[in-house]
Amino acid sequence: MIELDVLSAAQTAADEDAQAAAGQAPTWRSRAGRDGALGALAQNEFLPDAPVTEADEGTSRRSFLKVMGASAALAGMTGCRRPVETILPYARKPEDVVPGVPTYFATAMPLGGVGHALLVQSHEGRPTKVEGNPEHPISGGSTDLFAQASVLQLYDPDRSRHVWMRGEGEPARADWGAFVAAAGRLRAQSGAVAVLAEPSASPTADALRDRFLAATPGARWITLHPHLDDHQALGTQQALGQPARPLYRFAQADVIVSLDADFIGAEDPNSVWNNRQYAASRRVDERGSMSRLYAIESTMTTTGGMADHRKAVKAGAVPFVAAAIANGLGVSTGVSPVLAEDMQPFVDAIVADVQAAGGNAAFVAGAHQPAEVHALAAALNGQFGGGVVEYLATGAGPVEPVGPQLEALVRDMQAGQVGTLLMLGTNPVHTLPADLGFEAALAEVPTSIHVGLYRDETGQRATWHVPRTHYLESWGDVRAYDGTLSIVQPLIAPLFADAHSDLEVLNTLTTGRNNAGYDLLRQSARGSLSGPFENAWRTALHDGFVAGTAFASLGSGGGSADLSGLDAPEADAIELVVRTNPTLYDGAFSNVAWMQETPHPVTKVTWDPVALVSPATAVALGVDDADRFTYDPDALDQADRYEGTALDAGKNYASVITLTVGGESVELPVWVQPGHPDNSVTAFLGYGREIATDRAIEDMNVFGRLNRWLRPGSVDTDVYRAGAIASFVGMELSEGAPSARVERLRSLTGAPVTAAVERTAGEYLLASTQDHGSMEGRAIVRMATVEEYTADPAFAKIEGHYVEDTPWENFDPLWGDQNAASEDPRIGEALYSDNQWGMTVDLNACTGCNACVTACQAENNVPVVGKEQVSRGREMHWLRLDRYYVGTDESDPGMVTQPMMCVHCENAPCEQVCPVNATSHSPDGINEMTYNRCIGTRYCANNCPYKVRRYNFYNWTKTLPLEVQMQSNPYVTVRYRGVMEKCTFCVQRVRQTQQVAHIEDRPLTDGEVVTACQQACPADAIVFGDLRDATSAVSRSKTSPRNYAVLEELAVKPRLTYLARLRNPSPALAGIDTRFDSLDAHHGADEHTEAEA
């Protein structure tokens, strides 16, 4: 048996010395793991609660007999036959539909005022999977995690189903016809009309808006962005005279400066393009050089984790650091900031590199930074970014700050001067600051109309609520980030009859007519499509976009900026920064189960809001010690500080703080974030929700109720049973979920606010995957500088603990000619043996954006298990993103992300221990799972050194609402309780492609088989293909000197290998920025204690 040995202290010290000798910096996933405080948790194969069911925890003989007796009494029920249901074939088969063969349609997803071009898979009229449109100039065939999750949002059982009307009493159900009739009467009502709308990228919607405003004299239209103001539009308007949008071609950049911008994070409106471009700038072998990224940011982000140099500063201080850089470059800012002593060398290095870049520099301002910073970025790009940055004229009219507009609107609402308020796709009751008083003012408006996917906080308080169609159910158009026009075409009829699109609702309110969205879109398209209309229309539908419709260029920027109106933050005051959520966006995806269970890309926290603070601030607030809890830490199996939490049997219990701003307070559990600036708290949008659901909440069946009676407190495996899942996130806080609503504390300008912080009594369970599947103590992640790589291309080859001192080369691959197995006719002549599949993952390109995780979940029917089960280490994701901090200083660590899934070992330890051959090797080298053989011994998981196998402790899918079941991929088996599962290299895609090639009597071509994670990855970090084809992309990738196998010393011969991470540090900061310094910079080989030896 080959298994991952538990390293002793002496072996760990030897490994550290070997890594130090190879120039590798120390890596750690958590503070407890770094300090060795995990103890037995790190040595055990699983978390204490993971390998057992609740039934095993103290089950008495009496309880066992009760359960068995009840089972016997109910056994006869299983003999009853199911009701007979008759299905009929098509009376007339739809054109181009072959049962069992999916069809694909081009469409686009609007989000945050930007369209995302997509290609959607449909099975007999049922959308199941979203991909990027490969022909689109921005998408390039990739997606972000929000696009992947949007298909589950379509089938969300808590989406609004009916029109609701509030009269004198409680709201009551109505229908679309009643709303259309009421819309005709609204135009005759007195009082001003106001509209609060989300950002629009639709030319048709813009035209309808203009018609609505023309038909309603005096009406006001206010656009609410996730940060309330569109700081980018305001800033570019200051610098360039009109709102504009910067397009960054990072592939040509030599120097990139991020001014608190997480431009490769999923919440960026152009993250797919930015990821691809940034990854191209880091491919030193193809490019001949590598870009250098500087990040100045107010919290640890994926962009900061990829940076060559990073500085953590308060959000309010970012404009002044930017001003110091501009002043050094000779660009006037109106201020002369005095920098901290450790910041000046950082600024000097940026100035020198930008001047040397010769026009190939880029400055990127964060979405929540004030307009002045965006104006300064435009000015700097105009002088130093001519080869990288292009500003695009969006055609939008002049923009104004939203704060004064909202204050005036609320005053008029309170005075009874607003007769009708229309809220299109917005939720102002939830998103606006509490001190504005919007909720109380809404009650004074005679007619308020809310249009949204959910009957949310605003929908429950409005006089009319109209359910909104999902983009996969509606017709429309939208412009991509670069302005390319895309057609939004439905994949399915609206699931709920009352649901209508924004176009239809706005048209009804404007004209009183009930026109279909299709007709409205075609009428608008006649003015934008050239040539014969029907031909142009069909081409646009087929391609998904209209070529040649991008925005006009305004050049690389220019203008000037004046930062003299900004106030520097107080050094000792605690600022609160509210950011868009990398998994929930602004709350739009709060009720999507995939997104709640997707780990935050940095903290790895799921299912809960947290307040991020630095280690030093945690100590100052008294929230960093385990003894703050009400229970006795000495009685715990393990108790120590761990990101500001205490460990109890592998679970993280955090202290809770109360944040108070202007008399309003929220409660949040604390997560201590390495690399976070001191005296700053970061919180995220999207929590504290109150969503009403129209569906009937089904009670448990008789078996579930019996189990709950026999075993109080037992697990409910249905995360949907209680109602809208977003309404139960944060319920353990003192006032329930709404107490975590940080939106009510933010300012109308989106600027950081000063907050009073105090610790609250009690503790809070947080579910974090941070240390799940830990393999620390070994050289898992390998990295070097470009200079070191040039001097020693084989730096990634580190000697490890080889089995019986047998070198790697002595183990021939199973697909090699020297291996007898390939000569066995049972294998060599098998149908699929012509191909041998393998994969590489480039750590220099992977940013940890989570797109691959969500794509895998959508493709392979991976279930959601809920917060309690995640805290037990039972999450089911086949692909996890291991985030490692680098260095020894927790106040300023580096960061690297490594995707980890089944590596499909040639000498697979799991296959050797399965007693029923449920896991086996396919002829083409895939480590397969045969689910109906698996009896759940879990020997394979225990023997897997990579900890990538997932066990179904419960039947997670048996009680899923029917709507959710509609998303399932019919090509992938839905697993059941007691079965092990894992990554399969998307074998269903492999087999489908092989079968088509076999029927057509031809060999497969390279790139014809694409896995779900590979297809979604916006950075092209994942390469998959045939290892037998020496010219394939994966074979060429494996010849890179950076190629290495994780845990190669075990000689399990993984088919998935990694390309080591590279950095491009500035020589000017050598000895100053020591985050990535190797182990020997911190201790020598002889400094280990005698106990370790």
N, C-alpha and C positions, 0 to 999 in steps of 0.2 A: 504494500500500500504506500502510495506517495501522498503525503499531506504536508501542510504548512506547519513547520515546527514552531513551538513557542520559544522565542528567543530568551536566553538567560541574560543577565546583566553583562556578563563577559562578552557574549556574542553581540549584544547591542553595541557595546563599546568598540568591538572589532569592526562592526559594520560602519559605525560612525567614522572610525579612522580610515576605512577604505573609501568612504564617500568623500572625506576631507582630502585624501590623497588625490582623488579624481576631481577636486575642485567643486564638489556639490555642497550647496547650502543646506542647513537643517530645515526639515519640513515638519509641520504639525497641523492637525485638523482642529484641535481645541486646546485651550489652556491646560485643562486637566490632562489631556494626552501628552502635551509637551512636558509637563512637570512630573509625569509618571503617577499622577494621582488616581488614574482609573483602576489601578491595581488589578484585581481579579477580573474586572470587566473587560480589560484588554486581552487577558489570556483565555477567557472563555470563548467558545466558538460562537455563542449567541448571547443576546441580552438575557438577563435572568428570567423574564417572562415570555420570551419569544418561543422556546421549544415546547411549551406546555400549553394545554388548554385550560380554561377556567375550571373545567370539570375536574381537573387533576389537583386543584388547589384545595386540599383539605376535604375532599369528598369522603363522607363516612359510608360505612356499610349500609346504614339505614337509608341514606339518600340514594345510594346505588340501587337498593331493592325497590324504593319508591319509583324511580325512573323506569326500571325494568318492568315493574308491575303495570305501570301506565302504558308502556310500550306494548305489552302483551294484550292489554284490553283494547288498544286501538289498532292492533295488527290487522284485524279483519277489514279495516277501512282501505287498506292498500290493495285488496282484491277487487274493489269496485272498478268497473271499466270507465274510462273517460268518455264524455259525451262524443257521439259521432258527429264530425263536421265534414261537410262535403265541399270540395273545391272544384271549380270548373275551369277549363282552359279558356284562353281568349276566344271570344266569338269572332273577333277580327284582330289579328296580332298587330300591335303598333309597329310602325315602320322603324327600322334600324334597332329593334329591340330583340336580342337573343337571350332567353332565360339563362341565367348563370354567367353571362358575359357582361361586365360593367360597361357603361357608357360614360363619356367625359364631356363636360360642358365648361366653357370659359365664362367666368363672371368676375366680380370684384367685390371686395369687402370695404365699406367705408368705416374708418375709425379715426377719431381725432382730427377730422378735416382733411384726411388723406385717403385716397383709394389704394387698395392692395390687390393687384391682379392675381387671379387664382384660376386653377383648373380643378374642378370638383368631380369626384367619382360618384356615380349613381348606379344603384342596383334596382332595376325595375321601378324607377321613379323614386327611389329612396336614397338621398345623399348620405354617404358614409365616411368619406375621407376628403380632405382638402390638401391640395398641393399648389405650389406656385406656378404661374404661367411661364413656361420656359422661353417663349418668344417675346415676352415683355421686356423692354429695355431696363426696367428697374428691378422687377422680380427675378428674372433669370432662372425661374423654376424653383426658387426657395421660398420659405415662409418664416414667420416668427411664431411663437407659441400661441399668440392670440388668434391668429388665423386657424391654426390647428384646432384650438379649443372651440372655435365658433360653431363647428358642426354639432357638438354636444349642446351648446346653447340653443340651437334650433330645436332640439328635442327636450329642452328643460321642462319638466312637468309642472313647474311653478310659474311658467310664463302666463301672462294675463290672457284669459280666454273670452271675456265678455266685456261689453260696454257697461260702465257703471255710472249711475246718476245719483247725485245727492240732492234731495229736496229739503223739506223742513226737518226731517228726522234723520234716520240712519241711511247710508247709501244703499241703493237697490240696483239689481241687474236691469239693464235695458238692452237695446240692440242697435245695430248700425242704422237701421231705418229711423229710429227715434232720434239719433244724433243728427242725421241729415235733415230731418224736419226742424230740429232745434236750430241748426246752423242757418237756415233760411230766416229765422226770426231774430238771430243775433245781430244781423246787419242793421236792423231797425232800432236796436236798443241805444240808449244814450250812454254817455261816458266814454272816456278815452279807451283805446285798445293798445295793449302792449304784448310783445312776444319775447319770450326767453327761449333761445334755440341753441342746440349744440353746433359746433363748427360744421359747415357744409362744404363739400368739394364737388357738388353736383350742379352743372350748368342748368339743368331743368329745374331743380329746386330754386336756384338763384333767380331764374326768370319768373317762377311762380311767386317768389318773395316780392319781386318788384311789382308784379300785378296786384298782389295783396296790399302792399303799401299804397299803391296808386288808388285802389278802390276803397281804402280806409284812411281818409285824410287825418293827419295828426298822430297816426300810429307810430309807435317806437319799436325798434327791433334791436335786441341786445343779445350778443353771442357770448356764451359762457364756455370758456376753455377749461381743461382740467386744472390749470393753475389760475383760473378766473380770467386773467389778462393773457393776451397773446404777446408775450414780451418780445418775441422775435420780430413780429410784424411792427410793433411799436419802435423797436430799436433800429430796424432797417429803414423805417420811415424817417427817423431822425437823421440817419446817415446818408441815405440815398434819395430821399424825397418821396418815396412811395414804399408800401409794404413789399417785401421781397423774401425770397426763400433761398438760402445757400445750398448748393449742391457740391459736395466734397468728393473729389477724385483722389482718394488717399493713395491709390496705387502709384501715383506720381509724386507723392510727398516724401520729402527727406526729414522734415520736422513737423510734428503735430503737437499743438498745445491745447489741452482741454481745460477750459475755465468752468469747472464744476459741471461738465457735460458728460453724461453717460451715453455717448453717441452710439455705442455698440450694444447698449442695453435694449431689451425688447420694448420698453416704453417710448423709445425714440421713434418719431413718425417715419423715419427712413432707415431703420435699423438693419433691414435685410441688405440694402445697397451698401451701407456703411461697413457692415461685417465683411462683405465680400471684398470691398475695396481695401479695407485695413489689412485683411489677411494677405491680399496680393502684395501689399507693401512690405510684408514681413518674410516673403519667400526669397531668401537670400540666394539660394542656388539658381533660381530662374531669373531673378532681378539683378543679381550681381552686387547688390547692396541692400541695406535694410533701413526702414524708417526708424526714427527715434520719437517716442511718445512721452511727453511730459503731462502729468495730470495734477491739477490743483483742485481739490474737491472737499466737500463737507461731509461725506460719508464714504465708506468703502463700497465701490461699485465694480462691475465687471470691467469697465474701462480702466479704472484705477488698478485693478488686478493685472491687466495686460501692460500697464505702463512700464517703461524703463526707469523712470523716476517719478515719484509721487510725493505730494505734500498734502497733509490733512490740515485744513484751516476752517474756521467758522464760515458759514455761508455768507454772513455779512461782511467778512474780510476779503472775500474773493475779488470784488471790484477793485480793491486797493492793491492787491497783488498784481492784478491785470494792469492797473495804472502804472505800477513800478516797471513792469516789463515794457509797456508802451513808451514810458519816459526814456528808458534805456535805449529804445530803438528810434528815438527822436520823434515820436508821435505825441502831440499835446493832448493832455487829459484834463487840465484844470486843477489837478491836485498833485501834491508832492508827498506821498505817503512815506512814513518811517517804518521800515520793516524790522521784524525780529532778526536777531543775529544769525540764526540758522537758516533764514529764508534768503538772505542776500546772495550767497553762493549759488543757490538754486535759480534765482532770477538772472544772475550774471551768465550762467551756463545757457539758459534759454536765449538770452539776447545774442550771445556769441553764435549759437547754432543757427538761429533764424537769419542772422546776417550772412552766414556762410552758405545758407541753403539756396541763394540765388533765385528767389521767387518760387521755390518749391516748399513753402511752409504753409501751415493751415492753423487758424485759430477758431476754436469751436466753443460757443457760449452755451451754458446750461439753460434749459427751458424755464427754470424757476429763478434764474438770475434776472436782475432788473433790466429794463430796456437800455440803459446806458452801457451795460456790458456788451449787449448785442451790437449797439452802435460802434463801440470800440473795436469789437471783433471785425466788423465790416471795414472799418478804417485800416486796421492792421492787415487784413487780407488784401485790401486794395493795393497796399505797398509791397507786401511780401508773399502773397499767395497767388500770383498770376498764373502759375502753372498747375494749380491744384483746385482753386475755388472758383465757382461760377455762381453769381446771384441771378435768380430767375424772377421775372416780373409776373406776379400771380394775377394781375388784373383786378385785384381787390381795391375798393375805394379806401379813402382815408380811414384810419382806425383811431379810436380814442380809448383812454383807460376806462375799464369797466366799472371801477369803484364809484366814481361820481354818478354814473348812470344808474347804478343799482340803488344808491342812496336816494336819488330823486324819485325813482320808481316806488320805493317803499314809502316815502313820504306821501306820494299821491295815493297809494293804495290805502294807507291809514286814514287819509282825508276823504276817502270815498270818491275820488276823482277818476279811478280806473274802473270802467264798466266790464271789460272783458280782458282776461289774461290767458294767453295761449302759451303752453310750455311744450315745446317739440323736442322729445328725446332728452330732456334735462330733468334733473331731480333737485330743484333749488332748496327744498325743505331740508334735504340732507347735506347738500354741498356748500351752502352759503354759511358764513360765520354767524354765530348765534347773536352777537351784539347788533347785527343788522335788523333783527326783528322781522324777518320775512314771514315766518310761519304765522305769527299773530296777524300781520297785515293781510295775509292771504284770505283769512276769514272775513275780511271787510270787502272783498271783491265779489260782486253779485254773480258773475259767471267766470269760472276758471276751468280751463280745459287742459288736461294732461294727456299726452300721447307718449306711450312708452312700452317697452317689452314686458315690464312688470308693473303690478299695482304696488308701487313702492311708497315711500314716505309721502311724496307729493301726490301720487295717484290716489291715496286713501283720503287726502284732505281736499282735493279738488271737487268742484261740483260735477264735472264730467271727466271720466277716464275712458280713453279709447285705446284698446290694445294695438300695438304696433307690429307690423309684419317684420320678420327676420329678413336679412338681405337675401337669404337663400329662398325666400318665398315671394320676392317682390321684383318689380321692374324699376329700373332707374339708370342713372349714369353717374360717373364719378371721375375725378381727375387724380392721377397718381402724383407722387411727390414732385416729379419733373413736369407735371402738367399734361401728360399723355392721357387722352380721353379713353375711358373704359366703359363698357356696357355692363350693367348689373342685370342679369337675367335669372329668373327663378329656376330652381331645380325641382321644386315641389309646390303644389298648391298650398295656400295657407292652411296650417293645421287647425286653425280656429276661424270660424266663419266671420266673426266680428272684427278680426284683425285687418288693418289697412295701413298702407305706407304713408310716409310723410307727404309725398306728392299728392296722394288721393285726399288726405285730410285737408291740406292747405288749399287744394283746388276747390273742395266742397265749401270751405269757409269763404273763399273768394268769390265763387260764382254761384254757389247753391246747387251745383250740378254734381251728380254722382258718376264722374268719369273714371274709367279704369286706368291704372298706372301705365299699362301698355300703350294705350292711346295717347296719353299725355307725353310719354317718352318719344313715341314716333313723331308726334307733332313738333316736339323740340328738335329732334334729330334732323328733320328736313332742312333746318337752317345751319347745321354743322357738318353734314356729310356732303361730299362733293361727288359729281357724276350722277348716273342714273340711280335714283334713290333705292329701289328694291335691291339692286346688286350691291350697293354700298352698305345697305342695312344688313344683308345676309353675311357679307364679308366681316362686318364689325361684330356680329353675333358669333361667327365662327372663330375669329381671331381673339375676341375678347377685348380688343382695343383698336383705336384708330391711329394708324401710323402718321407721323408728321404733325401731331397736335400738341407738342410740348410747348411749355412757356418760352417766351422770348428771353434772350440773355441780356443782362445789364452789366456784364463784365465781372471782374473779380472783386468788386467792392469799391470802397472809397469813402469820402466824406470825413467827418470828424466826430468827436465825442467829448462831452463835458460831464465829468463825474463830480463836479464840485457840489452838487445838490445832495449827494449821498452822505449819510452819517456812518462813521466807523462804529463797529459794535463795541460795547463795553467789555473789557477783558474779563471781568469777574461775573458778569451777568450770564445767565443760562438762556441761550436762544433755542427756540423750537422751530425746526424746519420740517415742513410737511411736503412730502414728495409723492409723485405718482408711483403706483405699486408695480414692481416688475412681474407680478403674477396676476393681479386683479385689475390692473390699469387704474382708472379713477373710481372703481367700483362697478364698472360695466360687466365684469366677469365674476362678481362676488358670489353669485349663485350657481356657478359652474363648478361641479365637484372636482373635475380634473385640476382646475386652477387652485382651489383651496388646498389640495393635497400635493401640488407641485412645490418642492422646497424652494425657498428664497435662494437666489443664486449665490448669495454670500453667507447669510446666517444659517441657511438650511432649516429654518423654522417653517412648519406647515400649520395650517388651520387657525392661526391666531395672529392678532396684532401684537407688536412689540415696540418698546421704546429703546432705541439704540443709544448707548452712551459709551464713552471711552473708559478704559480701566481706571484712570485717575479720577474721573468724575464719579464713577461707581463707588470708589473708596470714600470720596468726599461726601456722597449722599448716604453712605452706610448701607449700600445694597450689594456689596461684593463678598460678604462672608456668610458661610453656611449657618452659623449660629443665630442668624436673625429670625429663624423660623420658630413656629410655636412647638414643634416637636423636638426631641432630643437627638442631635446629630450622632451622638455616640451609639445610639440604638440602631442606626442604619447599617445596612451591609456596606454601603459606600456613601460617604458624604464629604464633599469637598467643593471648593469653588470651581465653577465650570461655566464660563461665559456669564458670570454673575448668578448662576443657579446652583442649587444643591442637588446632588445625585442620590436617588433612592432606587436601588435595583435597576439602574440604568435610565430612570426617568428624571427629567429636569424640572425642578420646582423653583420658580423664579419669585422674587419679591415684586411687589406692586407699588407703583408710584402714582401720585396724583399731580397732574399738571394743571395749573390755574393761570388763565389769562383773562384779565378784565372781568373777574367775577364768574367766569365760566370754567368748569373743571371737567377733565376726563381722567379715567384710570387706565393704566397700561402696565402689563408686566415688563420687566426690565431684561434686556439682553445686552451684555457687555460685549462691545464690538471692537476687537483689535483694529488699530488704524483709524479710529474715529477721533475727531478733534475734541479737545477738552472743553468743558462748559457749553456743550451743545447736545441737544436731544433731537434725534431724527425719528419721525413717525410717518406712516404711510396711509394713503387714501384707501377707502373701500371697505372699512369695517364699521361695526356698530349699526348694522342694517335692520330694518323692519319691513319685510316684504310679505304682503298678504297673498295667499295662494287660493286659486279657484278650484283646485282639485280636491276630491274627497280623500281625506287622510284615512287610509285603510288600517284597521287594527290587525294585530298578529292573527295568524291562523290558529287552530286549536292546539297544534303542537307547540307553537311559539308561546301561547298563553300558558300551557302546561309547564313548559320549561321555565318561564318566568316565575310561576307559582312555586315550583320545586326549588329553584335556585335564584333567589332574589339578588338583583345586581348583575345578573348574567348579561352577556353581550347581545345587543340588538344589531344584527348584521346589515340592516337596511339603513343607509345614511339618509335616505329620503323619507323615512316613515314619519318623522315628527312634523314635517312641513318644509317650508323653504329653508334650505341649509344655511344660507347667509344670516338668517335671523337667529341662529343658535351659536354662531361663532362669537366667543367672548361672553357667553352666558354665565360663566363662573365669576365674573366681576360683580361688585356689590350691587350695581343697578342693572345687571344684565347686559346684553349686547350693546344697547345705545350708549353705555358709559364709555365705550371705546371710540366714539365718533370724534376723531381729531379735527374733522372739517370745521366744527363749530368754534375752534380756537384760532384758526388762521386769519390773516388780515385780508382785506379786500384787494390789496396790491400783490398778494402772494409773497411778500417779503417776510423774512424770519421775524418772529415776535419774541419778546422777552417773557419768560414763563417762570412762575414760582413752582418749585418742585419739592415734594415731601413724600416720605415713605409711608405706605399704608400697611396696616397690620395684615398678616396672613400671607399665604403663598399661592402660587398659581402654576398649574401643570402646563408645561410647554412641550409640544411634540417636535423634536428636532432630529433630523437624520444625520447630524454632523459626524457622529462617531460610529454609525452603523456600518458594518463591513470594514472596520478599520484594519489596515495592514501596515501600520506605522512601525518604525524600527528597521525597515528595509528600504532599499533604494528604489522606491516606487516611481517617483517623478525625477526626471533627470534634466538638467539644464546647464547652459553655459553661455558665455558672451560670444558675440560674433568673432571677436579677436581670438578667444580660446578655441572656437570651432575651426577657424582658419589654421591655427597652429597645430591642433590635434583633432582632426575630423572624427576620430573614433572615440571621443571622450565619453560617449554614452555606454561604452562597453566596460562595465564595472564588474570585477570579480566578485562572485557571491559564494554562498555555501552550496557547492555542487554535490549532488547525490554521489556518495562514495568517491568523491574527487574525480568523477568521470566528466570530462569536458563536453560541452554542448555539441560540438561537431561530431561526436561519436554516435549520436542518435540521428539516424537517417529519417527523413520525412516519409510518411506512408505513401505519398504520391511519387516518390523517387524510384528510379530504376533498380536501385540496390536493395529495395525492400521486398521481401518475398510476398507480402500481402498483396501487392499490386499485380503479381503474376497469378494469383489465385483467380481462376475463371469466374468464380462466384462474385468477385469484386471487379476484376479487370474487364469483364464483359457485361457488367451491369449497365442498365439503361443510362444512368446519370454519371458513370465513372469517367467520362471524357473530360469533365471539368473538376477542378479542385479549388474550392472557394477560400478566400482569405480577405483580410481587411487591415488597413492601417488608419491610425488616428494621429493627426498632426497637432501636437500640443502647442505649436507655435501659431496655429490658426484658431484653435478652439477657444472661444471666449466664455463658455459656460452660460449661454443664453437660454437654455432649456427648450429650445425648439425641437431637438431630437427626442427629448424625454416625452413631450406631449405627442409628437408624431408616432412614436412607438406605442404609446398608450392607445391612440386612435386606431392604429393599424392592427394591433394584436389583441384587442378586447381586454386590456389590462384593467382589473377592477379597482374601485376605490374602496378603502377600508375604514376611513374615519380617524379622527384624532387619537382616540384611546388606543387603537391598534397600531398606529404609527409609533406612538410612544413606547410600545412594547417591541418595536423592531420588526413589525410584520407588514410594512409597506410592500406593495406588489410590483413596483416599477421594475421592469426588466433591465432598464438602463439607468444608472445613477451617475451623477456628476460629483465626483469626489473633489472637494475644495481643500487645498492645502495652503496654510500660511507658511511663509519662508522667512528664515532669520530667527534671531533670538530676542528681539525687542518687540514686545506685544503692542507698544504704542505706535510702532511704525513698521509693520511687517510687509513683506512682499506677498504675492498671492499667485497661485497657479491652479487651474482646473483640469481635471482628468476624467473623461468619460470612461466608465467601467461597466462592461456587460460581459456575458459569456464569451470567453476567448477561443472556444472550440478547440480544445487541446487535442493534439494527436495522441498523446499518451494520457488520456483523460482519467483522472482519479475517480471521477463520479461513475464512469462506466464500469470500473473494476469492482465496485462495492454494491451495485444494485442487484438485489437477489432475483428480480423478475425481468431483467433486461429491458426496463422501461426507458432507460437512457442508453443510447447506442450510437455507433458511428455509421453514417450513411456512406454509400460508395463515393460520393463527391466531397467527403470530409466534414460534413456538418454534424455536430453533436446534437442528436435528435432526442425529442421527448415523445414517447408513445403514451398518451394520457390514460387510455383505457387499460394499460398494463399496470400503471403505478398504484402501489398499495400504501404509499405514504410512510415508508420507514424513515425517510429523511437521512439515510446514510449518505446519499449523494451530496446533500447540502453540508453535512458535517465534514465530508472529505474534499470539498471544493476549496482550494486555497485562495480563490478570488472572491468568495462570498457573494456570488451573483445568482444563486438559486432562490426561488421564492416558493413558499409553501402555502397552500390554501387551508388555513385553519378553520374556515367556515365556507359555506356556499354563499359567496358574496353576491351572486347574480340572481338567485331564485326569486327574490322579492322586488327586483327592479321594476319601476313603473314601465308600462308598455311603451311610452314615448322614448324612454332611454334605451330600451331594447332595440328600437328601430335604428340606432346608430351602429350596431354591431356589424363587424366585417363577416360576411357569410363564409369567407374562405378560411377563417381561423376558428378552431374549436373553442367554445366557451367552457372554461374549466369548472370543476366542481370541488367540493370539500374533500380534503385528503389527498390532493394531487399536487405534485411539484411542477413548477413551470420556470421558464427562463428564456433568454434570447435565443432565437432560432435562425439568425441571419435572414429573417423574413423568408422562410423556406417556401411559403405559399407563392411568393413572387418568383422565387427561383424555379419552382416546378412548373408554374404556368408558362414562363418564358421558354423553359426547356421543352415542354410539350409542343408549343407552337413551332419551335425550331425543328423538332423531330417530325412533325406532320409535314412541314415544308422541306424536309430533307436537306437541311443546311446546318452548319455549325453556328454556335452563338457568336455574336460580335461583342467586343469589349464595350462595356457601358450599357449593354442591353438589359442587364439585371441591376436594379437599383434598390437598395434597402430603404425602409421608411426613414430611418435616421439620416442616411446619406442624402436622400432627396430633400429633406427639410433643411439641412444644415446650410445656413446662409454664408458661412465662411469657407465652404468646400473643404472642411477639415477631415472628412471621412471619405476614404477611397475603398471600394469593394470590387472584387473581380476574380478572375480565374488565374490561379497561381501557375497553372501549367502553360499559360500563354506568356512567354517571356516578354512580349511587347505590350502586355496589358498595363494599365495605369497602376494597378496594385503591385504588380511585379516590379515595375520601375521604382515605385515608392519604397519597396522593401530593399532596394539596392542602395538607398541613401545611407550615408555614414551615420546619420542621426537615428536610424532605425534600431529599436531595442525591444526586448520582450520583458514584460513584468514577471518577476519571480522566475527568471530563466534558470536559476540554479536548481530548481526542482525537476528540470528536464521533462516537463509535461508538453513541451513543444506547442505553444499556442499559435493558432493561425492568425489571431489578432495581435498586432504589434503596434508600437507607438514611435512617433518621430519626436525626438527630444526638443524641449523648449529652448529658444535662443533669446538673448537680450542684447540690446545695443546701448550700453550705458555711455554717458559722457565722460571722457577722460578728466574733464575739469572737476567732476564730482567724486573722483576716486578717493577713498578714505573718508568722504563726507556722507554719502549715501551708502550705508553698509548693510542694507536689508538683505541683499543676496550674497553677502560674503560667505565663503565656504566655512566648514566646521573648524578647519585649522586656524582660522582667524580668531576663533573664540576659545579654543583649547587645543593643546598639543596632544600627540598620540600617547604621551606618557603621563597625562594629567588625570587619568581615570583612577578612582579610588581603589584601595586594596580590596574592599568588599566586592567591587565590580569584577575584579580579576579572580 
